[in-house]
């Protein structure tokens, strides 16, 4: 049987993140398994280079883009596309891509990477705290709280995009929504019928790095954006009382200055901040960690770093919130910890026991093979496509 011809649709962000990685991974996976894959992409860098007229038109094109409809239809017809697989559409592509696909008789799959369909800010947070008011009280709450880019005007544009496209039935045109976790599926059910949502996690290819033995694992690690929402303040405060373990931090973000000042002002010698690193270098550093620490204070979509850690046999210490807590609950490859109310000292003791650490490492590797390998993920995606 011929493999489906797939058009992947994605709006790249100015700062590359996990969604962009997923798009690249899925494209390669599909091609490696015999599918012809075509791309329709836009990049937020276009906004910087656009003229005044284009910038004025942008809020309207975020709601509905005639350019997208015209261009996507052309790609579909020229390449005889079977399935249109959409990732991010904000702000340049817009939900009008669904109409283009449906008009051409294509099946539509939408991978939901964040909570944008329900929350204009995409994170279910407001002023640094968990917030779901847009579900319980309506999207207007987001405008008042400036939930998108801390701007009432820009938030209004996203609210109108969501509201208008709900009214005109754009989201009904999607055949299948992919939620990354059970937690995300439950949230998505506030808007999308249950029978349209399936669960398929992210995945990653295994690196060619050796699995580091316990005796050579030298530190704990934080890898990600240096932001308050990622729990960096809580992690630093709890690490002040740790004297016999080293914390290595890799990443960049708005709280980088705070991080440097904290280390200096508190005369801390067992926190090493390495800044940003190339992907391959970050993975080498990660492979030598006793555990990856994820103190996030928001729900998260599905942190790619969890899968990357598991693929290298690196256990997880994660917050008890949202997807991180959900992925770790009742698991044997890590520990859930409340970073807001308790010390991390007792948790770290679990990783000082060689037998226990070996168990965590082996369980992490098993979890990766069982759920997050390329082969496993392709079988899941192939089943989704066949059931359209």
C-alpha positions as CSV (number, residue, x, y, z in Angstrom):
1,X,0.0,0.0,0.0
2,X,1.3,3.5,-0.9
3,X,2.3,5.6,2.0
4,X,0.4,8.9,2.6
5,X,1.8,12.1,1.2
6,X,2.0,14.5,4.1
7,X,2.1,18.3,4.2
8,X,3.5,19.6,7.5
9,X,2.4,23.1,8.4
10,X,4.3,25.1,11.0
11,X,4.9,28.7,12.0
12,X,8.4,29.0,13.4
13,X,9.0,31.1,16.4
14,X,11.7,33.9,16.6
15,X,13.4,31.8,19.3
16,X,13.6,28.2,18.4
17,X,12.1,25.8,20.9
18,X,10.7,22.3,21.5
19,X,7.9,22.6,18.9
20,X,10.5,23.3,16.1
21,X,12.5,20.2,17.2
22,X,9.3,18.0,17.1
23,X,8.5,19.2,13.6
24,X,12.0,18.3,12.4
25,X,11.9,15.0,14.2
26,X,8.6,14.0,12.7
27,X,9.6,15.1,9.2
28,X,12.7,12.9,9.3
29,X,10.8,10.0,10.9
30,X,8.1,10.0,8.2
31,X,10.6,10.3,5.4
32,X,12.7,7.4,6.8
33,X,9.5,5.3,6.8
34,X,8.7,5.9,3.1
35,X,6.4,8.9,3.2
36,X,6.8,11.9,0.9
37,X,6.8,14.9,3.1
38,X,6.2,18.5,2.0
39,X,6.5,21.6,4.1
40,X,4.5,24.8,4.3
41,X,6.2,27.1,6.9
42,X,6.4,30.7,7.9
43,X,8.8,32.3,10.3
44,X,8.2,35.1,12.8
45,X,11.4,36.8,11.5
46,X,9.2,37.9,8.6
47,X,7.4,40.3,11.0
48,X,10.7,42.1,11.7
49,X,11.3,42.6,8.0
50,X,7.8,43.6,7.1
51,X,6.7,47.1,6.2
52,X,4.2,49.3,8.0
53,X,1.2,48.1,5.9
54,X,2.0,44.4,6.6
55,X,2.3,45.2,10.3
56,X,-1.1,46.8,10.3
57,X,-2.6,43.8,8.5
58,X,-1.0,41.3,10.9
59,X,-3.7,41.2,13.6
60,X,-6.4,40.5,10.9
61,X,-4.3,37.9,9.2
62,X,-3.7,36.2,12.6
63,X,-7.5,35.6,12.6
64,X,-7.8,34.6,8.9
65,X,-5.1,34.7,6.2
66,X,-6.2,34.7,2.5
67,X,-2.5,34.3,1.7
68,X,-2.4,31.0,3.7
69,X,-5.5,29.7,1.9
70,X,-4.2,30.5,-1.5
71,X,-0.6,29.2,-0.9
72,X,-1.6,26.0,0.9
73,X,-4.2,25.1,-1.7
74,X,-1.5,25.5,-4.4
75,X,0.9,23.2,-2.5
76,X,-1.8,20.6,-1.9
77,X,-2.9,20.4,-5.5
78,X,0.6,20.5,-7.0
79,X,1.8,17.6,-4.7
80,X,-1.4,15.5,-4.4
81,X,-1.3,15.7,-0.6
82,X,-3.3,13.2,1.4
83,X,-2.9,14.5,5.0
84,X,-2.2,18.0,6.2
85,X,-0.5,17.8,9.6
86,X,-0.5,21.1,11.4
87,X,1.6,22.2,14.3
88,X,1.8,26.0,15.1
89,X,-0.3,28.5,13.2
90,X,0.3,31.7,15.2
91,X,0.6,34.4,14.1
92,X,1.3,34.3,10.3
93,X,-0.5,31.1,9.1
94,X,-3.8,31.3,11.1
95,X,-6.5,28.7,11.4
96,X,-7.5,29.4,7.8
97,X,-5.1,26.6,6.9
98,X,-7.9,24.2,7.9
99,X,-10.3,25.6,5.3
100,X,-7.6,25.3,2.6
101,X,-7.0,21.7,3.5
102,X,-10.7,20.8,3.7
103,X,-11.5,22.5,0.4
104,X,-9.0,20.3,-1.2
105,X,-10.4,17.1,0.4
106,X,-7.5,16.4,2.7
107,X,-7.6,14.9,6.1
108,X,-6.3,17.2,8.9
109,X,-4.3,16.4,12.0
110,X,-3.4,19.0,14.5
111,X,-0.7,18.4,17.1
112,X,-1.5,20.6,20.2
113,X,1.9,21.6,21.7
114,X,0.6,24.1,24.2
115,X,-2.7,25.4,25.7
116,X,-3.3,28.2,23.2
117,X,-6.7,26.9,22.0
118,X,-7.9,27.6,25.6
119,X,-5.6,30.2,26.9
120,X,-4.3,33.2,24.7
121,X,-1.1,33.1,26.7
122,X,-0.7,29.4,25.9
123,X,0.6,28.5,29.4
124,X,-2.4,28.7,31.8
125,X,-0.5,31.2,34.0
126,X,-1.2,34.8,35.0
127,X,1.3,36.9,37.0
128,X,3.4,33.8,37.7
129,X,0.6,31.7,39.0
130,X,-1.6,28.9,37.5
131,X,-4.7,30.4,36.0
132,X,-7.6,28.8,34.1
133,X,-10.0,31.8,34.1
134,X,-10.3,31.7,30.3
135,X,-12.0,28.4,30.6
136,X,-14.3,29.2,33.6
137,X,-15.0,32.9,32.8
138,X,-14.3,33.4,29.2
139,X,-11.4,34.7,27.0
140,X,-12.0,38.3,27.9
141,X,-10.1,37.7,31.2
142,X,-6.9,37.4,29.1
143,X,-7.3,40.9,27.7
144,X,-7.5,42.4,31.2
145,X,-4.5,40.5,32.3
146,X,-2.4,41.2,29.1
147,X,-1.7,37.4,28.9
148,X,-0.1,37.5,25.4
149,X,3.3,39.3,25.4
150,X,2.1,41.6,28.2
151,X,0.1,43.7,25.8
152,X,-3.7,44.3,25.7
153,X,-3.6,45.0,22.0
154,X,-1.7,41.8,21.1
155,X,-3.8,39.8,23.5
156,X,-7.0,41.2,21.9
157,X,-5.8,39.9,18.5
158,X,-5.3,36.4,19.9
159,X,-8.6,36.4,21.7
160,X,-10.4,37.5,18.5
161,X,-8.5,34.8,16.5
162,X,-9.8,32.1,19.0
163,X,-13.3,33.6,19.4
164,X,-14.0,34.2,15.7
165,X,-12.6,30.8,14.6
166,X,-14.7,29.0,17.2
167,X,-17.8,30.8,15.8
168,X,-17.1,30.1,12.1
169,X,-16.2,26.4,12.9
170,X,-12.6,26.4,11.9
171,X,-11.6,24.1,14.7
172,X,-14.4,21.7,13.8
173,X,-12.7,21.1,10.4
174,X,-9.8,19.2,12.1
175,X,-10.3,15.4,11.9
176,X,-7.9,14.4,14.7
177,X,-6.2,16.4,17.5
178,X,-3.0,15.0,19.0
179,X,-2.6,15.7,22.7
180,X,0.9,15.0,24.0
181,X,-0.3,13.6,27.4
182,X,-3.4,12.5,29.3
183,X,-3.2,15.7,31.2
184,X,-3.3,17.8,28.0
185,X,-6.1,15.7,26.7
186,X,-8.3,16.4,29.7
187,X,-7.7,20.1,29.3
188,X,-8.4,20.1,25.6
189,X,-11.7,18.3,26.2
190,X,-13.1,21.7,27.4
191,X,-13.2,22.7,23.8
192,X,-12.8,19.6,21.5
193,X,-15.0,16.5,21.5
194,X,-13.3,13.5,23.3
195,X,-13.6,11.3,20.2
196,X,-11.5,13.7,18.2
197,X,-8.5,13.6,20.6
198,X,-5.8,11.0,20.6
199,X,-2.6,10.9,22.7
200,X,0.8,10.6,21.1
201,X,3.9,11.8,23.0
202,X,6.9,13.5,21.7
203,X,10.0,11.4,20.9
204,X,13.7,11.7,20.2
205,X,16.4,9.7,18.5
206,X,18.9,8.1,20.8
207,X,22.3,9.8,20.7
208,X,25.4,7.9,20.0
209,X,26.7,8.8,23.5
210,X,27.7,6.1,25.9
211,X,25.5,5.5,29.0
212,X,27.6,6.9,31.8
213,X,28.2,4.6,34.8
214,X,27.1,5.7,38.3
215,X,30.7,6.3,39.5
216,X,31.2,8.9,36.8
217,X,28.1,10.9,37.4
218,X,29.3,14.0,39.1
219,X,26.4,16.5,39.4
220,X,22.7,17.4,39.2
221,X,21.6,19.5,36.3
222,X,19.0,22.1,35.2
223,X,18.7,22.4,31.5
224,X,16.3,25.0,30.0
225,X,15.1,28.6,30.0
226,X,16.2,30.7,32.9
227,X,12.8,32.0,33.8
228,X,10.8,32.4,37.0
229,X,8.0,30.2,35.5
230,X,10.5,27.4,35.1
231,X,11.1,27.4,38.8
232,X,14.7,28.7,38.7
233,X,14.2,31.0,41.8
234,X,12.8,28.0,43.8
235,X,15.7,25.8,42.8
236,X,18.4,28.4,43.7
237,X,16.8,29.0,47.1
238,X,16.6,25.3,48.0
239,X,20.2,24.7,46.8
240,X,21.6,27.3,49.2
241,X,21.5,24.6,52.0
242,X,23.1,21.9,49.8
243,X,26.9,21.7,50.5
244,X,27.9,18.3,49.2
245,X,26.4,18.2,45.7
246,X,27.0,20.3,42.6
247,X,24.3,21.9,40.4
248,X,25.1,22.6,36.8
249,X,22.8,25.0,35.0
250,X,22.7,25.2,31.2
251,X,20.4,27.7,29.4
252,X,19.5,31.3,28.9
253,X,16.6,33.6,29.7
254,X,15.3,36.8,31.4
255,X,16.4,35.7,34.9
256,X,20.0,35.1,33.9
257,X,21.2,38.3,35.6
258,X,19.3,37.3,38.8
259,X,21.0,33.8,38.7
260,X,24.5,35.3,38.4
261,X,23.8,37.8,41.2
262,X,22.4,35.0,43.4
263,X,25.5,32.9,43.1
264,X,27.8,35.9,43.8
265,X,25.8,37.5,46.6
266,X,25.4,34.1,48.5
267,X,29.0,33.1,47.8
268,X,27.9,29.8,46.4
269,X,30.6,27.6,45.0
270,X,28.6,24.5,44.1
271,X,26.4,26.0,41.4
272,X,28.0,26.2,37.9
273,X,26.3,28.3,35.3
274,X,27.5,27.4,31.9
275,X,25.1,29.6,29.8
276,X,23.9,28.4,26.5
277,X,25.5,25.4,24.7
278,X,25.1,23.8,21.3
279,X,22.6,20.9,21.4
280,X,25.3,18.2,21.2
281,X,27.4,19.8,23.9
282,X,24.3,20.1,26.2
283,X,23.5,16.5,25.7
284,X,27.1,15.5,26.6
285,X,26.8,17.5,29.8
286,X,23.3,16.0,30.5
287,X,24.6,12.4,30.1
288,X,26.9,12.8,33.1
289,X,24.2,14.0,35.5
290,X,23.0,12.0,38.4
291,X,19.6,13.5,37.7
292,X,17.9,16.3,35.7
293,X,16.0,18.7,37.9
294,X,12.8,20.2,36.5
295,X,11.2,22.6,39.0
296,X,8.6,24.1,36.6
297,X,5.8,26.1,38.1
298,X,3.5,25.8,35.1
299,X,1.8,22.9,33.4
300,X,4.3,22.5,30.6
301,X,3.3,21.0,27.3
302,X,5.6,18.1,27.1
303,X,9.2,19.0,27.9
304,X,11.5,17.5,25.3
305,X,14.3,17.5,27.8
306,X,12.5,14.7,29.8
307,X,12.7,12.4,26.8
308,X,16.3,13.4,26.1
309,X,17.2,12.6,29.6
310,X,15.5,9.2,29.6
311,X,17.2,8.3,26.4
312,X,20.6,8.7,28.1
313,X,19.5,7.0,31.4
314,X,19.3,10.2,33.3
315,X,16.6,10.1,36.1
316,X,14.3,13.1,36.8
317,X,13.5,15.1,39.8
318,X,10.4,17.1,38.8
319,X,7.8,19.4,40.3
320,X,4.4,18.1,41.3
321,X,2.6,20.4,38.8
322,X,0.9,19.6,35.5
323,X,2.7,17.4,33.0
324,X,6.0,17.1,34.8
325,X,4.2,15.8,37.9
326,X,1.9,13.7,35.8
327,X,4.7,12.0,33.8
328,X,6.6,11.2,37.0
329,X,3.7,10.1,39.2
330,X,4.1,6.4,40.2
331,X,7.2,6.1,38.0
332,X,10.4,4.5,39.0
333,X,12.8,6.6,37.0
334,X,12.5,9.7,39.2
335,X,11.0,11.6,42.0
336,X,8.2,14.2,42.3
337,X,9.1,17.0,44.6
338,X,7.2,20.1,45.9
339,X,9.7,22.8,45.3
340,X,7.6,25.5,47.0
341,X,7.3,24.0,50.4
342,X,10.1,21.5,51.2
343,X,13.8,21.1,51.1
344,X,15.4,19.1,48.3
345,X,18.0,17.7,50.7
346,X,16.2,14.5,51.4
347,X,15.4,13.9,47.8
348,X,19.1,14.1,46.8
349,X,20.0,11.4,49.3
350,X,18.1,8.9,47.1
351,X,20.7,9.6,44.4
352,X,23.6,9.1,46.7
353,X,22.8,5.4,47.1
354,X,24.6,3.6,44.2
355,X,22.1,0.7,44.0
356,X,19.1,3.1,43.9
357,X,20.8,5.3,41.3
358,X,21.5,2.3,39.2
359,X,17.9,1.3,39.4
360,X,16.7,4.8,38.3
361,X,19.2,4.8,35.4
362,X,18.0,1.4,34.1
363,X,14.3,2.3,34.6
364,X,14.9,5.6,32.7
365,X,16.4,3.7,29.7
366,X,13.5,1.1,29.8
367,X,10.9,3.9,29.9
368,X,12.5,5.5,26.8
369,X,12.4,2.3,24.8
370,X,8.9,1.5,25.9
371,X,7.3,4.9,25.1
372,X,9.6,7.5,23.4
373,X,11.7,5.7,20.8
374,X,11.4,6.6,17.1
375,X,10.0,3.2,16.2
376,X,7.3,3.3,18.9
377,X,6.3,6.8,17.9
378,X,6.1,6.0,14.2
379,X,3.8,3.1,14.9
380,X,1.5,5.5,16.9
381,X,1.5,8.2,14.2
382,X,0.9,5.6,11.4
383,X,-2.1,4.3,13.3
384,X,-3.5,7.9,13.7
385,X,-3.1,8.4,9.9
386,X,-4.7,5.1,9.0
387,X,-7.7,5.9,11.3
388,X,-8.5,9.2,9.6
